[in-house]
Amino acid sequence: MYSRLTLKHLLLGSLLSSSVNGNMHAKEVREQLEIAGQNYGLEEEHDSLRKLSVPAELNVDFSMFQGSWYDCMHTTLMTFNGEPADKHIIEQVGCDYGNLGNITKVGNHTQTLMFDIHVLNHCWFHDLGGNGQKPCPNDRLASDSRGDGNVLVKYSYKGIGSFAETNKIEFFTDHTSIKDEDGNWKINFNRAKVENTDTMVCQTHWKGIVCDWKINEYRTSTAEKLMETCTFKNGKCPKKTQNKKQCERKKWIWDVNAKCSNATTTTTVEDGFVYDSFGSYYLVKDTAQCDVACGTEDPTSSSSSSSSSSSSEYNSTSPTVSPVAEYNATNPTVSPTDSLAPTVIPVAEDVKVFGCYRGGQCGENSHGCCDCSINEQMCADSGKDWTTKPIWSGGCKGSCTYN
């Protein structure tokens, strides 16, 4: 006699195997399972199982993670094709205060949670705004100062808190979503097949939570490729240019030969560019709980006023890390805890810096590069013959390779 759990697995297996190529829509499978469950009394068993009391030794209360979370401090890094991107090394930046995301419960209890995060991505990251592509929506986000050339992206992470850990939950997602023409969120399923699962591990810490976030993304890239040309069989170059038909009629060689021609063409490579973005975020539910001194200069920890007063004065022309005085018995104004206070790179006021992203002197499709020495019209002109057009952006702060 089959147990009810075994029977449920057999029903699921038969439904999947009977579908065309094992690809029955999830909605249809769910409906069939509900019908089968009612017929075999499985729904009753499921309800009774949910009513069982949970031993005190097993943790199921993760309600402390629910709510809206704001960025108090973060350190992040991006790598392009495995190499650190110089313009995307962000170290210990405080007082962002942007709403990173919202955590809500999935079912009736707080052990299973969902973390929805909205960010801006460059439109070309999602094949928008280029020749023959759908237009860039130029989305905006209240917590991001970037201007045109961006699209709103949603990550919807899911996670289940462990029975064994009371203050930690690991979220994951394998999809990113952008809105279609009708305003509905749409997933790029093809990229999900080649990308690694994105993760976010959050745990309670200090007055909020610390979330360690990792994203893996593949994008379309462009590459310069030598064009084929005509050469003699001995490898030498004809004095007169020959087209392919003329070359083959004379039984010469039509192939790539850098000695005879260095003419190039731009080709598109699907999933030819990979970037990883990862970092550690200290988040709070109320920005008043962000105990980081939030001036426009040196946002060091405000857990002790002596820590900031003992730091060397910030020089706007030399934004280096201000050292915190070391503790010793002859320096009673600095306590041992002060020496452990986080020191951070000073951050100026959040202002828009305009420039030509992936254009001008940066060259075509140069990731993380802005030419801030030219105007908007010069930016457009610099890439008029390019496959991937440059973008005039107000988000070039920290990325101005050319001034």
C-alpha positions as CSV (number, residue, x, y, z in Angstrom):
1,M,0.0,0.0,0.0
2,Y,1.4,3.4,-1.0
3,S,1.8,6.1,1.6
4,R,0.1,9.4,0.8
5,L,3.5,11.1,0.3
6,T,4.6,8.4,-2.1
7,L,1.3,8.7,-3.9
8,K,1.8,12.4,-4.3
9,H,5.2,11.9,-5.8
10,L,3.9,9.3,-8.3
11,L,1.1,11.6,-9.3
12,L,3.6,14.4,-10.0
13,G,5.9,12.1,-12.0
14,S,3.0,10.8,-14.1
15,L,1.8,14.3,-14.9
16,L,5.2,15.5,-15.9
17,S,6.0,12.5,-18.0
18,S,2.6,12.7,-19.8
19,S,3.2,16.3,-20.8
20,V,4.7,17.1,-24.2
21,N,8.5,16.9,-23.9
22,G,8.1,17.2,-20.1
23,N,7.3,20.9,-20.6
24,M,3.7,21.2,-19.4
25,H,3.0,24.7,-18.1
26,A,3.4,25.2,-14.4
27,K,-0.2,26.4,-14.0
28,E,-1.6,23.3,-15.7
29,V,0.6,21.0,-13.5
30,R,-0.6,22.8,-10.4
31,E,-4.2,22.6,-11.3
32,Q,-3.9,18.8,-12.0
33,L,-2.2,18.3,-8.7
34,E,-4.9,20.1,-6.9
35,I,-7.6,17.9,-8.5
36,A,-5.6,14.7,-7.8
37,G,-5.0,15.8,-4.2
38,Q,-8.7,16.3,-3.6
39,N,-9.5,12.9,-5.2
40,Y,-7.0,11.1,-3.0
41,G,-7.5,13.2,0.2
42,L,-4.0,14.6,0.0
43,E,-5.2,18.2,0.6
44,E,-6.6,17.1,4.0
45,E,-3.3,15.6,5.0
46,H,-1.4,18.7,4.0
47,D,-3.7,20.9,6.1
48,S,-3.4,18.6,9.1
49,L,0.4,18.6,8.8
50,R,0.5,22.4,8.9
51,K,-1.5,22.4,12.1
52,L,1.2,20.5,14.0
53,S,2.9,22.4,16.8
54,V,6.6,23.2,16.3
55,P,9.0,22.3,19.1
56,A,10.6,25.3,20.8
57,E,14.0,23.9,19.8
58,L,13.3,24.5,16.1
59,N,13.3,28.2,15.1
60,V,10.6,29.3,12.7
61,D,10.2,33.0,13.6
62,F,12.1,35.2,11.1
63,S,9.7,38.2,11.5
64,M,12.7,40.4,12.3
65,F,13.7,40.3,8.7
66,Q,10.3,41.6,7.4
67,G,10.0,45.2,6.3
68,S,11.7,47.9,4.1
69,W,15.5,48.1,4.4
70,Y,17.7,51.1,3.8
71,D,21.4,51.3,2.9
72,C,23.5,52.5,5.8
73,M,26.9,51.3,4.6
74,H,28.2,49.1,1.8
75,T,31.4,47.8,0.1
76,T,31.1,46.5,-3.4
77,L,33.2,45.3,-6.3
78,M,32.4,44.5,-9.9
79,T,34.5,42.3,-12.2
80,F,34.4,42.4,-16.0
81,N,35.2,39.1,-17.6
82,G,36.9,38.0,-14.3
83,E,39.0,41.1,-13.8
84,P,38.3,43.9,-11.2
85,A,36.8,47.0,-12.8
86,D,38.7,49.9,-11.5
87,K,35.8,52.3,-11.7
88,H,33.6,49.9,-9.7
89,I,35.6,49.5,-6.6
90,I,33.4,51.0,-3.9
91,E,34.8,50.8,-0.4
92,Q,32.9,51.5,2.8
93,V,30.5,54.1,1.5
94,G,28.0,55.2,4.2
95,C,24.8,57.2,4.4
96,D,23.3,56.2,1.1
97,Y,19.9,55.9,2.7
98,G,18.4,54.4,-0.5
99,N,15.7,51.8,-0.1
100,L,17.6,48.6,-1.1
101,G,14.4,46.4,-1.0
102,N,11.5,45.0,0.9
103,I,11.2,41.7,2.6
104,T,7.7,40.1,2.9
105,K,6.5,36.6,3.8
106,V,5.6,34.2,1.0
107,G,3.0,32.0,2.9
108,N,1.3,32.3,6.2
109,H,4.4,32.2,8.4
110,T,7.7,34.2,8.5
111,Q,10.1,31.3,7.9
112,T,9.6,31.6,4.1
113,L,10.4,35.1,2.9
114,M,10.8,37.1,-0.3
115,F,13.3,40.0,-0.8
116,D,12.3,42.3,-3.8
117,I,15.1,44.6,-4.9
118,H,14.9,47.3,-7.6
119,V,18.0,48.7,-9.2
120,L,18.9,50.7,-12.4
121,N,21.0,49.0,-15.1
122,H,22.4,50.6,-18.3
123,C,20.0,49.9,-21.1
124,W,22.7,48.3,-23.3
125,F,23.0,45.7,-20.5
126,H,19.6,44.5,-21.6
127,D,19.9,45.0,-25.4
128,L,17.9,48.2,-25.4
129,G,18.5,51.5,-27.1
130,G,20.7,50.3,-29.9
131,N,20.2,50.0,-33.6
132,G,17.3,47.6,-34.3
133,Q,16.6,47.3,-30.6
134,K,13.7,48.4,-28.5
135,P,14.0,52.0,-27.2
136,C,15.6,52.6,-23.8
137,P,12.8,53.6,-21.3
138,N,15.1,56.0,-19.4
139,D,13.8,54.8,-16.1
140,R,14.4,56.6,-12.8
141,L,14.8,55.4,-9.2
142,A,14.4,57.7,-6.2
143,S,17.5,56.2,-4.5
144,D,19.7,56.5,-7.6
145,S,20.9,59.8,-9.1
146,R,21.6,58.4,-12.6
147,G,20.0,60.1,-15.5
148,D,18.9,58.8,-18.9
149,G,20.1,55.6,-20.5
150,N,18.9,53.2,-17.8
151,V,16.2,50.6,-17.3
152,L,14.6,49.5,-14.0
153,V,15.5,45.9,-13.0
154,K,13.8,43.7,-10.4
155,Y,15.5,40.9,-8.5
156,S,13.0,38.8,-6.5
157,Y,14.9,36.6,-4.0
158,K,13.3,33.8,-2.1
159,G,14.6,32.2,1.1
160,I,13.7,29.8,3.9
161,G,15.2,30.3,7.4
162,S,16.9,27.3,8.8
163,F,15.4,25.6,11.9
164,A,18.9,25.6,13.3
165,E,19.8,29.3,12.9
166,T,17.8,32.1,14.5
167,N,19.4,35.1,13.0
168,K,20.3,34.2,9.4
169,I,18.5,33.5,6.1
170,E,19.9,32.8,2.7
171,F,18.0,34.2,-0.3
172,F,18.5,33.1,-3.9
173,T,17.1,33.9,-7.4
174,D,18.0,32.7,-10.9
175,H,16.1,35.4,-12.8
176,T,16.1,39.1,-13.4
177,S,13.1,41.0,-14.7
178,I,12.5,44.2,-16.7
179,K,9.1,45.6,-17.7
180,D,7.7,45.0,-21.2
181,E,5.7,47.6,-23.2
182,D,2.6,46.9,-21.2
183,G,4.3,47.5,-17.8
184,N,4.5,43.8,-16.9
185,W,7.6,42.3,-15.4
186,K,9.3,40.0,-17.9
187,I,12.1,37.5,-17.2
188,N,14.9,36.7,-19.7
189,F,14.8,32.9,-19.4
190,N,17.6,32.3,-21.9
191,R,20.2,34.2,-19.8
192,A,19.1,32.4,-16.7
193,K,20.3,29.2,-18.4
194,V,23.9,30.3,-18.5
195,E,24.1,32.5,-15.4
196,N,24.9,31.3,-11.9
197,T,22.3,31.6,-9.2
198,D,22.4,35.0,-7.5
199,T,22.5,34.8,-3.7
200,M,22.0,37.2,-0.8
201,V,22.8,35.9,2.7
202,C,21.3,38.1,5.4
203,Q,21.8,38.0,9.2
204,T,20.9,40.3,12.1
205,H,23.7,42.5,13.2
206,W,24.0,45.6,15.3
207,K,20.8,47.7,14.8
208,G,19.8,46.1,11.5
209,I,21.0,43.3,9.2
210,V,24.1,42.7,7.1
211,C,23.4,41.2,3.7
212,D,26.2,39.7,1.5
213,W,25.1,39.9,-2.1
214,K,26.5,38.2,-5.2
215,I,25.2,38.6,-8.8
216,N,26.4,36.8,-11.9
217,E,25.3,38.3,-15.3
218,Y,26.0,37.6,-19.0
219,R,25.5,40.3,-21.6
220,T,25.9,40.8,-25.3
221,S,29.2,42.2,-26.4
222,T,30.8,43.5,-29.6
223,A,34.2,42.5,-31.0
224,E,36.4,43.8,-33.8
225,K,37.1,41.1,-36.4
226,L,39.5,41.2,-39.3
227,M,37.8,41.1,-42.7
228,E,38.7,38.5,-45.3
229,T,40.9,39.5,-48.2
230,C,42.6,38.0,-51.2
231,T,46.1,36.7,-51.1
232,F,48.4,34.7,-53.5
233,K,49.0,31.1,-52.7
234,N,52.5,32.0,-51.5
235,G,50.9,34.3,-48.9
236,K,51.9,37.5,-50.7
237,C,49.4,40.3,-51.3
238,P,48.1,41.4,-54.8
239,K,48.9,44.9,-55.7
240,K,45.4,45.5,-56.9
241,T,42.4,44.9,-54.6
242,Q,40.4,41.8,-55.6
243,N,36.9,41.0,-54.5
244,K,35.9,37.5,-53.4
245,K,34.6,36.5,-56.8
246,Q,37.7,37.7,-58.6
247,C,39.9,36.0,-56.1
248,E,38.2,32.6,-56.3
249,R,38.1,32.7,-60.1
250,K,41.9,33.1,-60.2
251,K,42.1,30.3,-57.6
252,W,43.8,32.5,-55.1
253,I,43.1,32.4,-51.3
254,W,40.2,34.3,-49.8
255,D,40.8,34.4,-46.1
256,V,41.9,36.6,-43.2
257,N,45.4,37.9,-43.7
258,A,46.6,40.8,-41.5
259,K,49.5,41.5,-43.9
260,C,47.3,42.2,-46.8
261,S,44.5,44.0,-45.1
262,N,43.8,45.2,-41.5
263,A,40.2,46.2,-42.3
264,T,37.9,45.2,-39.5
265,T,34.2,44.7,-39.0
266,T,32.2,44.8,-35.7
267,T,30.4,41.6,-34.7
268,T,27.9,41.0,-32.0
269,V,28.7,38.2,-29.5
270,E,25.7,36.9,-27.5
271,D,26.7,36.3,-23.9
272,G,30.2,37.4,-24.8
273,F,30.6,39.6,-21.7
274,V,30.3,38.4,-18.1
275,Y,30.3,40.6,-15.0
276,D,30.0,39.7,-11.4
277,S,28.9,42.2,-8.8
278,F,29.2,41.4,-5.1
279,G,29.3,43.2,-1.8
280,S,28.4,43.5,1.8
281,Y,25.5,45.8,2.9
282,Y,24.6,47.0,6.4
283,L,20.9,47.8,6.3
284,V,18.5,49.4,8.7
285,K,14.7,49.8,8.8
286,D,15.0,53.4,10.0
287,T,17.7,55.7,8.8
288,A,17.9,57.2,12.3
289,Q,19.4,53.8,13.3
290,C,22.3,54.3,10.8
291,D,25.0,55.3,13.4
292,V,27.4,56.6,10.8
293,A,28.4,60.2,10.8
294,C,26.7,61.4,7.6
295,G,28.5,64.7,6.7
296,T,29.5,65.3,3.1
297,E,33.1,64.5,4.0
298,D,34.1,61.6,6.1
299,P,31.2,59.2,7.1
300,T,33.0,57.3,9.8
301,S,31.1,55.5,12.6
302,S,29.5,57.8,15.1
303,S,29.5,55.3,17.9
304,S,32.1,57.6,19.6
305,S,32.7,61.2,18.9
306,S,36.4,60.9,19.9
307,S,36.9,58.6,16.9
308,S,36.0,61.2,14.3
309,S,37.8,64.0,16.2
310,S,41.0,62.1,16.3
311,S,40.9,61.4,12.5
312,S,43.0,63.6,10.3
313,E,41.0,66.3,8.5
314,Y,39.5,65.4,5.1
315,N,41.1,67.1,2.2
316,S,38.8,67.3,-0.8
317,T,41.7,67.3,-3.2
318,S,43.1,64.1,-1.7
319,P,40.2,61.7,-0.9
320,T,42.2,59.1,1.0
321,V,41.2,57.1,4.1
322,S,41.5,59.1,7.3
323,P,43.5,57.1,9.8
324,V,42.0,56.5,13.2
325,A,44.4,57.1,16.1
326,E,45.7,53.9,17.8
327,Y,44.9,53.1,21.4
328,N,47.6,53.4,24.0
329,A,47.7,54.1,27.7
330,T,49.1,57.6,27.2
331,N,46.2,58.6,25.0
332,P,43.1,58.3,27.2
333,T,41.0,60.3,24.7
334,V,40.8,57.3,22.4
335,S,39.3,54.0,23.8
336,P,40.0,50.5,22.5
337,T,36.6,50.5,20.9
338,D,37.4,53.7,19.0
339,S,40.3,52.0,17.2
340,L,37.9,49.4,15.9
341,A,35.5,51.9,14.4
342,P,35.2,51.5,10.6
343,T,37.2,54.0,8.6
344,V,35.8,54.8,5.2
345,I,36.7,56.6,2.0
346,P,35.2,60.1,2.2
347,V,32.3,60.7,-0.2
348,A,31.4,64.0,-1.6
349,E,27.8,65.2,-2.0
350,D,25.8,63.1,-4.4
351,V,25.8,65.2,-7.6
352,K,25.3,64.3,-11.2
353,V,28.4,64.2,-13.4
354,F,27.6,64.2,-17.1
355,G,29.7,62.4,-19.7
356,C,29.7,60.2,-22.7
357,Y,29.4,56.6,-21.5
358,R,31.1,54.1,-23.8
359,G,31.8,56.9,-26.3
360,G,34.3,59.5,-27.3
361,Q,37.9,58.6,-26.4
362,C,36.6,55.6,-24.5
363,G,35.9,53.8,-27.7
364,E,33.0,51.6,-28.6
365,N,31.5,49.4,-25.9
366,S,34.2,50.3,-23.3
367,H,32.6,49.2,-20.1
368,G,32.9,51.5,-17.0
369,C,34.4,54.4,-19.1
370,C,33.0,57.9,-19.5
371,D,34.5,60.7,-21.7
372,C,33.6,63.8,-19.7
373,S,35.6,66.1,-21.9
374,I,32.9,66.4,-24.7
375,N,29.3,67.6,-24.9
376,E,26.1,65.6,-25.7
377,Q,26.2,66.2,-29.5
378,M,29.9,65.3,-29.7
379,C,29.0,62.1,-27.8
380,A,26.4,61.1,-30.3
381,D,28.6,62.0,-33.2
382,S,31.5,59.9,-31.9
383,G,29.5,56.7,-32.1
384,K,27.3,57.3,-35.2
385,D,28.9,54.5,-37.1
386,W,29.1,52.1,-34.1
387,T,26.8,49.1,-33.5
388,T,26.6,49.9,-29.8
389,K,25.8,53.5,-29.5
390,P,27.3,55.7,-26.7
391,I,25.0,57.1,-24.0
392,W,25.0,60.6,-22.7
393,S,24.6,60.0,-18.9
394,G,24.4,61.9,-15.7
395,G,25.8,58.9,-13.9
396,C,29.5,59.3,-14.7
397,K,30.5,60.1,-11.2
398,G,33.7,58.1,-10.6
399,S,33.9,56.9,-14.2
400,C,35.4,59.9,-16.0
401,T,38.4,58.4,-17.6
402,Y,38.8,61.5,-19.8
403,N,38.1,65.0,-18.5
